[in-house]
Amino acid sequence: MSEGGQVVDLKFAAAQGESTEVCFEPVGTTFSLRDGEAVFLRTAIANVASLEIVSWPNGIGVWVPYPGDYAIIDSKGIEIDRL
């Protein structure tokens, strides 16, 4: 991640009792979440203004500038993928 720069974890979650898919583009990495489950996008704070987040019924699309330095983190803080 960014050398010495500050990072942020952006949370994407399914509502309680609901399910949703979170898709990270342009690579198409997708996570199916349900009932309050969440994933986090860890990136440098400087990248946040360049993200495009789109929601639709039962889905969230997260477009990141690519290539870049992004990590997908689970709710326990474990890195589960890199973009």
N, CA, C and O atoms as a printed pandas DataFrame, in Angstrom:
     atom_number atom_name residue_name chain_id  residue_number  x_coord  y_coord  z_coord
0              1         N          MET        A               1    0.855   -1.169    0.000
1              2        CA          MET        A               1    0.000    0.000    0.000
2              3         C          MET        A               1    0.897    1.226    0.000
3              4         O          MET        A               1    2.112    1.101    0.146
4              5         N          SER        A               2    0.350    2.344   -0.152
5              6        CA          SER        A               2    1.045    3.616   -0.276
6              7         C          SER        A               2    2.147    3.784    0.768
7              8         O          SER        A               2    1.898    3.650    1.966
8              9         N          GLU        A               3    3.367    4.077    0.307
9             10        CA          GLU        A               3    4.507    4.227    1.205
10            11         C          GLU        A               3    4.322    5.432    2.115
11            12         O          GLU        A               3    4.391    6.572    1.657
12            13         N          GLY        A               4    4.090    5.193    3.390
13            14        CA          GLY        A               4    3.959    6.266    4.358
14            15         C          GLY        A               4    2.659    7.048    4.266
15            16         O          GLY        A               4    2.379    7.874    5.136
16            17         N          GLY        A               5    1.856    6.807    3.231
17            18        CA          GLY        A               5    0.589    7.526    3.085
18            19         C          GLY        A               5   -0.495    6.905    3.940
19            20         O          GLY        A               5   -0.386    5.754    4.364
20            21         N          GLN        A               6   -1.527    7.666    4.188
21            22        CA          GLN        A               6   -2.637    7.157    4.978
22            23         C          GLN        A               6   -3.547    6.300    4.118
23            24         O          GLN        A               6   -3.757    6.580    2.938
24            25         N          VAL        A               7   -4.082    5.256    4.722
25            26        CA          VAL        A               7   -5.015    4.377    4.014
26            27         C          VAL        A               7   -6.365    4.423    4.707
27            28         O          VAL        A               7   -6.484    4.819    5.866
28            29         N          VAL        A               8   -7.378    4.006    3.959
29            30        CA          VAL        A               8   -8.739    3.979    4.465
30            31         C          VAL        A               8   -9.362    2.648    4.061
31            32         O          VAL        A               8   -9.042    2.103    3.005
32            33         N          ASP        A               9  -10.247    2.128    4.897
33            34        CA          ASP        A               9  -11.029    0.932    4.581
34            35         C          ASP        A               9  -12.469    1.359    4.343
35            36         O          ASP        A               9  -13.146    1.833    5.255
36            37         N          LEU        A              10  -12.933    1.186    3.104
37            38        CA          LEU        A              10  -14.308    1.527    2.760
38            39         C          LEU        A              10  -15.162    0.273    2.873
39            40         O          LEU        A              10  -14.832   -0.759    2.287
40            41         N          LYS        A              11  -16.250    0.353    3.616
41            42        CA          LYS        A              11  -17.096   -0.810    3.903
42            43         C          LYS        A              11  -18.247   -0.922    2.910
43            44         O          LYS        A              11  -18.926    0.058    2.604
44            45         N          PHE        A              12  -18.451   -2.154    2.409
45            46        CA          PHE        A              12  -19.577   -2.481    1.542
46            47         C          PHE        A              12  -20.280   -3.667    2.176
47            48         O          PHE        A              12  -19.670   -4.717    2.376
48            49         N          ALA        A              13  -21.578   -3.506    2.499
49            50        CA          ALA        A              13  -22.274   -4.523    3.285
50            51         C          ALA        A              13  -23.678   -4.778    2.760
51            52         O          ALA        A              13  -24.296   -3.920    2.130
52            53         N          ALA        A              14  -24.161   -5.984    3.039
53            54        CA          ALA        A              14  -25.566   -6.330    2.791
54            55         C          ALA        A              14  -26.377   -5.869    4.000
55            56         O          ALA        A              14  -25.910   -5.950    5.136
56            57         N          ALA        A              15  -27.560   -5.399    3.758
57            58        CA          ALA        A              15  -28.445   -5.014    4.863
58            59         C          ALA        A              15  -28.867   -6.266    5.639
59            60         O          ALA        A              15  -28.855   -7.371    5.097
60            61         N          GLN        A              16  -29.234   -6.089    6.896
61            62        CA          GLN        A              16  -29.713   -7.208    7.704
62            63         C          GLN        A              16  -30.908   -7.856    7.010
63            64         O          GLN        A              16  -31.844   -7.168    6.602
64            65         N          GLY        A              17  -30.873   -9.179    6.878
65            66        CA          GLY        A              17  -31.961   -9.915    6.266
66            67         C          GLY        A              17  -31.978   -9.871    4.746
67            68         O          GLY        A              17  -32.895  -10.411    4.128
68            69         N          GLU        A              18  -30.991   -9.244    4.135
69            70        CA          GLU        A              18  -30.945   -9.111    2.674
70            71         C          GLU        A              18  -29.657   -9.715    2.123
71            72         O          GLU        A              18  -28.743  -10.047    2.877
72            73         N          SER        A              19  -29.596   -9.853    0.803
73            74        CA          SER        A              19  -28.378  -10.305    0.145
74            75         C          SER        A              19  -28.004   -9.296   -0.936
75            76         O          SER        A              19  -28.860   -8.579   -1.454
76            77         N          THR        A              20  -26.728   -9.252   -1.266
77            78        CA          THR        A              20  -26.242   -8.347   -2.307
78            79         C          THR        A              20  -24.951   -8.898   -2.883
79            80         O          THR        A              20  -24.295   -9.739   -2.268
80            81         N          GLU        A              21  -24.594   -8.427   -4.054
81            82        CA          GLU        A              21  -23.305   -8.740   -4.645
82            83         C          GLU        A              21  -22.515   -7.454   -4.754
83            84         O          GLU        A              21  -23.049   -6.415   -5.142
84            85         N          VAL        A              22  -21.233   -7.531   -4.408
85            86        CA          VAL        A              22  -20.324   -6.399   -4.547
86            87         C          VAL        A              22  -19.316   -6.781   -5.619
87            88         O          VAL        A              22  -18.605   -7.777   -5.486
88            89         N          CYS        A              23  -19.257   -5.984   -6.685
89            90        CA          CYS        A              23  -18.376   -6.271   -7.811
90            91         C          CYS        A              23  -17.346   -5.156   -7.932
91            92         O          CYS        A              23  -17.697   -3.978   -8.006
92            93         N          PHE        A              24  -16.079   -5.536   -7.951
93            94        CA          PHE        A              24  -14.992   -4.574   -8.097
94            95         C          PHE        A              24  -14.519   -4.607   -9.539
95            96         O          PHE        A              24  -14.006   -5.621  -10.015
96            97         N          GLU        A              25  -14.695   -3.487  -10.231
97            98        CA          GLU        A              25  -14.345   -3.359  -11.643
98            99         C          GLU        A              25  -13.101   -2.486  -11.791
99           100         O          GLU        A              25  -12.838   -1.658  -10.919
100          101         N          PRO        A              26  -12.339   -2.641  -12.850
101          102        CA          PRO        A              26  -12.664   -3.310  -14.085
102          103         C          PRO        A              26  -12.296   -4.797  -14.137
103          104         O          PRO        A              26  -12.448   -5.417  -15.190
104          105         N          VAL        A              27  -11.820   -5.385  -13.040
105          106        CA          VAL        A              27  -11.389   -6.785  -13.093
106          107         C          VAL        A              27  -12.534   -7.768  -12.885
107          108         O          VAL        A              27  -12.399   -8.935  -13.252
108          109         N          GLY        A              28  -13.653   -7.341  -12.310
109          110        CA          GLY        A              28  -14.822   -8.202  -12.164
110          111         C          GLY        A              28  -14.822   -9.096  -10.938
111          112         O          GLY        A              28  -15.618  -10.033  -10.864
112          113         N          THR        A              29  -13.954   -8.833   -9.977
113          114        CA          THR        A              29  -13.956   -9.610   -8.739
114          115         C          THR        A              29  -15.265   -9.354   -8.001
115          116         O          THR        A              29  -15.603   -8.207   -7.707
116          117         N          THR        A              30  -16.008  -10.434   -7.698
117          118        CA          THR        A              30  -17.343  -10.294   -7.121
118          119         C          THR        A              30  -17.474  -11.105   -5.839
119          120         O          THR        A              30  -16.981  -12.229   -5.746
120          121         N          PHE        A              31  -18.140  -10.523   -4.864
121          122        CA          PHE        A              31  -18.412  -11.186   -3.590
122          123         C          PHE        A              31  -19.906  -11.169   -3.337
123          124         O          PHE        A              31  -20.552  -10.131   -3.479
124          125         N          SER        A              32  -20.456  -12.312   -2.964
125          126        CA          SER        A              32  -21.864  -12.416   -2.591
126          127         C          SER        A              32  -21.969  -12.309   -1.073
127          128         O          SER        A              32  -21.365  -13.093   -0.341
128          129         N          LEU        A              33  -22.736  -11.337   -0.614
129          130        CA          LEU        A              33  -22.884  -11.081    0.818
130          131         C          LEU        A              33  -24.346  -11.244    1.210
131          132         O          LEU        A              33  -25.250  -11.064    0.394
132          133         N          ARG        A              34  -24.560  -11.591    2.482
133          134        CA          ARG        A              34  -25.939  -11.677    2.967
134          135         C          ARG        A              34  -25.998  -11.325    4.443
135          136         O          ARG        A              34  -25.027  -11.476    5.185
136          137         N          ASP        A              35  -27.163  -10.854    4.842
137          138        CA          ASP        A              35  -27.505  -10.647    6.248
138          139         C          ASP        A              35  -26.434   -9.922    7.062
139          140         O          ASP        A              35  -25.987  -10.422    8.095
140          141         N          GLY        A              36  -26.025   -8.745    6.593
141          142        CA          GLY        A              36  -25.076   -7.929    7.348
142          143         C          GLY        A              36  -23.610   -8.215    7.082
143          144         O          GLY        A              36  -22.746   -7.531    7.630
144          145         N          GLU        A              37  -23.300   -9.225    6.242
145          146        CA          GLU        A              37  -21.901   -9.488    5.916
146          147         C          GLU        A              37  -21.309   -8.286    5.182
147          148         O          GLU        A              37  -22.027   -7.521    4.539
148          149         N          ALA        A              38  -19.979   -8.131    5.288
149          150        CA          ALA        A              38  -19.327   -6.979    4.676
150          151         C          ALA        A              38  -17.949   -7.351    4.144
151          152         O          ALA        A              38  -17.310   -8.288    4.623
152          153         N          VAL        A              39  -17.509   -6.594    3.143
153          154        CA          VAL        A              39  -16.127   -6.596    2.689
154          155         C          VAL        A              39  -15.677   -5.147    2.684
155          156         O          VAL        A              39  -16.499   -4.230    2.658
156          157         N          PHE        A              40  -14.375   -4.947    2.709
157          158        CA          PHE        A              40  -13.800   -3.609    2.764
158          159         C          PHE        A              40  -12.806   -3.438    1.627
159          160         O          PHE        A              40  -12.075   -4.367    1.285
160          161         N          LEU        A              41  -12.784   -2.256    1.051
161          162        CA          LEU        A              41  -11.772   -1.897    0.067
162          163         C          LEU        A              41  -10.743   -1.036    0.777
163          164         O          LEU        A              41  -11.063    0.052    1.255
164          165         N          ARG        A              42   -9.510   -1.518    0.850
165          166        CA          ARG        A              42   -8.424   -0.756    1.480
166          167         C          ARG        A              42   -7.613   -0.080    0.379
167          168         O          ARG        A              42   -7.114   -0.728   -0.541
168          169         N          THR        A              43   -7.500    1.221    0.497
169          170        CA          THR        A              43   -6.758    1.992   -0.492
170          171         C          THR        A              43   -6.206    3.262    0.148
171          172         O          THR        A              43   -6.604    3.643    1.248
172          173         N          ALA        A              44   -5.290    3.903   -0.556
173          174        CA          ALA        A              44   -4.762    5.182   -0.078
174          175         C          ALA        A              44   -5.886    6.215   -0.093
175          176         O          ALA        A              44   -6.729    6.217   -0.990
176          177         N          ILE        A              45   -5.888    7.079    0.898
177          178        CA          ILE        A              45   -6.915    8.124    0.970
178          179         C          ILE        A              45   -6.918    8.953   -0.319
179          180         O          ILE        A              45   -7.974    9.405   -0.760
180          181         N          ALA        A              46   -5.754    9.153   -0.917
181          182        CA          ALA        A              46   -5.659    9.944   -2.147
182          183         C          ALA        A              46   -6.451    9.324   -3.296
183          184         O          ALA        A              46   -6.797   10.034   -4.240
184          185         N          ASN        A              47   -6.751    8.021   -3.248
185          186        CA          ASN        A              47   -7.500    7.357   -4.322
186          187         C          ASN        A              47   -9.016    7.496   -4.188
187          188         O          ASN        A              47   -9.741    7.263   -5.155
188          189         N          VAL        A              48   -9.500    7.868   -3.021
189          190        CA          VAL        A              48  -10.943    7.841   -2.759
190          191         C          VAL        A              48  -11.733    8.708   -3.741
191          192         O          VAL        A              48  -12.811    8.305   -4.179
192          193         N          ALA        A              49  -11.228    9.868   -4.088
193          194        CA          ALA        A              49  -11.953   10.759   -4.999
194          195         C          ALA        A              49  -12.058   10.179   -6.408
195          196         O          ALA        A              49  -12.897   10.626   -7.191
196          197         N          SER        A              50  -11.226    9.195   -6.746
197          198        CA          SER        A              50  -11.235    8.598   -8.085
198          199         C          SER        A              50  -12.133    7.368   -8.189
199          200         O          SER        A              50  -12.310    6.831   -9.283
200          201         N          LEU        A              51  -12.699    6.914   -7.079
201          202        CA          LEU        A              51  -13.566    5.738   -7.101
202          203         C          LEU        A              51  -14.947    6.107   -7.621
203          204         O          LEU        A              51  -15.438    7.212   -7.389
204          205         N          GLU        A              52  -15.565    5.168   -8.325
205          206        CA          GLU        A              52  -16.954    5.340   -8.751
206          207         C          GLU        A              52  -17.751    4.191   -8.143
207          208         O          GLU        A              52  -17.453    3.022   -8.391
208          209         N          ILE        A              53  -18.762    4.524   -7.349
209          210        CA          ILE        A              53  -19.575    3.517   -6.671
210          211         C          ILE        A              53  -21.011    3.653   -7.161
211          212         O          ILE        A              53  -21.619    4.721   -7.080
212          213         N          VAL        A              54  -21.539    2.535   -7.675
213          214        CA          VAL        A              54  -22.880    2.517   -8.244
214          215         C          VAL        A              54  -23.670    1.426   -7.523
215          216         O          VAL        A              54  -23.168    0.321   -7.319
216          217         N          SER        A              55  -24.909    1.743   -7.140
217          218        CA          SER        A              55  -25.737    0.712   -6.501
218          219         C          SER        A              55  -26.983    0.476   -7.344
219          220         O          SER        A              55  -27.455    1.367   -8.050
220          221         N          TRP        A              56  -27.495   -0.722   -7.255
221          222        CA          TRP        A              56  -28.734   -1.117   -7.907
222          223         C          TRP        A              56  -29.370   -2.160   -6.996
223          224         O          TRP        A              56  -28.719   -2.598   -6.048
224          225         N          PRO        A              57  -30.608   -2.577   -7.237
225          226        CA          PRO        A              57  -31.216   -3.573   -6.343
226          227         C          PRO        A              57  -30.327   -4.817   -6.239
227          228         O          PRO        A              57  -30.007   -5.446   -7.248
228          229         N          ASN        A              58  -29.943   -5.154   -5.041
229          230        CA          ASN        A              58  -29.132   -6.325   -4.727
230          231         C          ASN        A              58  -27.731   -6.280   -5.322
231          232         O          ASN        A              58  -27.144   -7.332   -5.575
232          233         N          GLY        A              59  -27.177   -5.087   -5.552
233          234        CA          GLY        A              59  -25.821   -5.033   -6.066
234          235         C          GLY        A              59  -25.140   -3.705   -5.847
235          236         O          GLY        A              59  -25.777   -2.656   -5.755
236          237         N          ILE        A              60  -23.811   -3.782   -5.764
237          238        CA          ILE        A              60  -22.969   -2.597   -5.646
238          239         C          ILE        A              60  -21.803   -2.789   -6.602
239          240         O          ILE        A              60  -21.117   -3.810   -6.552
240          241         N          GLY        A              61  -21.578   -1.817   -7.469
241          242        CA          GLY        A              61  -20.430   -1.837   -8.368
242          243         C          GLY        A              61  -19.424   -0.805   -7.905
243          244         O          GLY        A              61  -19.772    0.355   -7.682
244          245         N          VAL        A              62  -18.177   -1.222   -7.761
245          246        CA          VAL        A              62  -17.113   -0.322   -7.320
246          247         C          VAL        A              62  -16.054   -0.288   -8.420
247          248         O          VAL        A              62  -15.354   -1.274   -8.651
248          249         N          TRP        A              63  -15.945    0.851   -9.091
249          250        CA          TRP        A              63  -14.956    1.021  -10.159
250          251         C          TRP        A              63  -13.738    1.727   -9.576
251          252         O          TRP        A              63  -13.842    2.822   -9.024
252          253         N          VAL        A              64  -12.583    1.081   -9.709
253          254        CA          VAL        A              64  -11.333    1.655   -9.215
254          255         C          VAL        A              64  -10.437    1.987  -10.409
255          256         O          VAL        A              64  -10.461    1.273  -11.411
256          257         N          PRO        A              65   -9.647    3.061  -10.317
257          258        CA          PRO        A              65   -8.669    3.321  -11.369
258          259         C          PRO        A              65   -7.695    2.141  -11.426
259          260         O          PRO        A              65   -7.181    1.703  -10.397
260          261         N          TYR        A              66   -7.451    1.638  -12.618
261          262        CA          TYR        A              66   -6.643    0.426  -12.749
262          263         C          TYR        A              66   -5.523    0.670  -13.732
263          264         O          TYR        A              66   -5.800    1.267  -14.773
264          265         N          PRO        A              67   -4.293    0.271  -13.507
265          266        CA          PRO        A              67   -3.888   -0.484  -12.317
266          267         C          PRO        A              67   -3.767    0.429  -11.109
267          268         O          PRO        A              67   -3.700    1.651  -11.242
268          269         N          GLY        A              68   -3.740   -0.165   -9.956
269          270        CA          GLY        A              68   -3.638    0.587   -8.714
270          271         C          GLY        A              68   -3.261   -0.338   -7.587
271          272         O          GLY        A              68   -2.934   -1.504   -7.807
272          273         N          ASP        A              69   -3.306    0.176   -6.395
273          274        CA          ASP        A              69   -2.929   -0.586   -5.209
274          275         C          ASP        A              69   -4.142   -0.667   -4.292
275          276         O          ASP        A              69   -4.390    0.235   -3.491
276          277         N          TYR        A              70   -4.896   -1.759   -4.419
277          278        CA          TYR        A              70   -6.136   -1.934   -3.670
278          279         C          TYR        A              70   -6.156   -3.324   -3.062
279          280         O          TYR        A              70   -5.718   -4.287   -3.691
280          281         N          ALA        A              71   -6.658   -3.431   -1.846
281          282        CA          ALA        A              71   -6.818   -4.726   -1.196
282          283         C          ALA        A              71   -8.268   -4.887   -0.772
283          284         O          ALA        A              71   -8.909   -3.934   -0.330
284          285         N          ILE        A              72   -8.777   -6.108   -0.914
285          286        CA          ILE        A              72  -10.107   -6.440   -0.419
286          287         C          ILE        A              72   -9.900   -7.165    0.904
287          288         O          ILE        A              72   -9.156   -8.143    0.977
288          289         N          ILE        A              73  -10.559   -6.680    1.941
289          290        CA          ILE        A              73  -10.389   -7.175    3.305
290          291         C          ILE        A              73  -11.725   -7.732    3.791
291          292         O          ILE        A              73  -12.779   -7.155    3.522
292          293         N          ASP        A              74  -11.676   -8.860    4.513
293          294        CA          ASP        A              74  -12.930   -9.383    5.078
294          295         C          ASP        A              74  -13.208   -8.726    6.424
295          296         O          ASP        A              74  -12.425   -7.898    6.889
296          297         N          SER        A              75  -14.318   -9.095    7.047
297          298        CA          SER        A              75  -14.737   -8.448    8.296
298          299         C          SER        A              75  -13.812   -8.761    9.465
299          300         O          SER        A              75  -13.906   -8.117   10.510
300          301         N          LYS        A              76  -12.918   -9.739    9.308
301          302        CA          LYS        A              76  -11.939  -10.053   10.354
302          303         C          LYS        A              76  -10.608   -9.339   10.130
303          304         O          LYS        A              76   -9.666   -9.508   10.904
304          305         N          GLY        A              77  -10.535   -8.534    9.057
305          306        CA          GLY        A              77   -9.313   -7.795    8.761
306          307         C          GLY        A              77   -8.303   -8.570    7.938
307          308         O          GLY        A              77   -7.155   -8.144    7.808
308          309         N          ILE        A              78   -8.712   -9.705    7.377
309          310        CA          ILE        A              78   -7.816  -10.544    6.591
310          311         C          ILE        A              78   -7.930  -10.172    5.113
311          312         O          ILE        A              78   -9.034  -10.072    4.577
312          313         N          GLU        A              79   -6.793   -9.971    4.463
313          314        CA          GLU        A              79   -6.798   -9.664    3.029
314          315         C          GLU        A              79   -7.238  -10.909    2.254
315          316         O          GLU        A              79   -6.655  -11.982    2.409
316          317         N          ILE        A              80   -8.262  -10.758    1.426
317          318        CA          ILE        A              80   -8.774  -11.892    0.659
318          319         C          ILE        A              80   -8.545  -11.754   -0.840
319          320         O          ILE        A              80   -8.716  -12.723   -1.579
320          321         N          ASP        A              81   -8.158  -10.563   -1.302
321          322        CA          ASP        A              81   -7.860  -10.379   -2.720
322          323         C          ASP        A              81   -7.144   -9.045   -2.895
323          324         O          ASP        A              81   -7.201   -8.170   -2.031
324          325         N          ARG        A              82   -6.460   -8.910   -4.045
325          326        CA          ARG        A              82   -5.830   -7.644   -4.432
326          327         C          ARG        A              82   -6.297   -7.291   -5.829
327          328         O          ARG        A              82   -6.486   -8.159   -6.681
328          329         N          LEU        A              83   -6.480   -6.003   -6.043
329          330        CA          LEU        A              83   -6.872   -5.524   -7.370
330          331         C          LEU        A              83   -5.680   -4.798   -7.978
331          332         O          LEU        A              83   -5.766   -4.302   -9.101
